[in-house]
Amino acid sequence: MRDKALTKDYYLNKLGFKVFGDSDYDDYLMVYIDNIQIHFFEFKDLNPKENYGQVYIRTINIDEVYQTFLDNKVSIHPNGHLETKPWGQREFSLLDPDNNLLTFGQTYE
C-alpha cells in the first residue's frame, strides 16, 4: 500500500472488511472479513501501473458479495464482471487503490 488511510478506507468502507487486531502500526495494516485476512505493508514508491499483486478469495455467496459491491459503488474490473468461467468457477475481479487485483470466486454447481 502507498497510503494506509486510503487503503484502510477502501477495504473498510467499500468492501466491508474490519481492522484486525488491537495494535496500530504506522506502516502496516491488517484487515479481515469472515475467515479472510489480508495484511498490507507500506510501499510508498509502488507504481500502481507496475503492480502485479493478486489475491484470490473463495466465497460461498458470490452473487451476494458482487451485489453488495455494486451497491457500494465499487468499481469492478472492466474485464472482471461476474460470470461463470469455463473451469467451473463463478468469478469477478476488482482493483484496489494500488492496483492489487482481487478476484472473488465460488465453485459453480
URQUI-V161375 format. One record per backbone hydrogen bond with DSSP energy under -1.0 kcal/mol. NH is the residue of the N-H (numbers start at 0). CO is the residue of the C=O. If there is no record, write none. Layout:
{{NH	CO} {NH	CO}}
This chain:
{{6	2} {7	3} {8	4} {9	5} {10	6} {11	7} {12	8} {13	9} {14	9} {16	10} {17	31} {19	29} {27	24} {28	39} {30	37} {31	17} {32	35} {35	32} {37	30} {39	28} {41	26} {42	0} {45	42} {49	46} {50	47} {54	100} {56	102} {58	104} {64	60} {65	61} {66	62} {67	63} {68	64} {69	65} {70	66} {71	67} {72	69} {73	68} {76	92} {79	76} {82	90} {84	88} {87	84} {89	105} {90	82} {91	103} {92	79} {93	101} {95	99} {98	95} {100	52} {101	93} {102	54} {103	91} {104	56} {105	89} {107	87}}
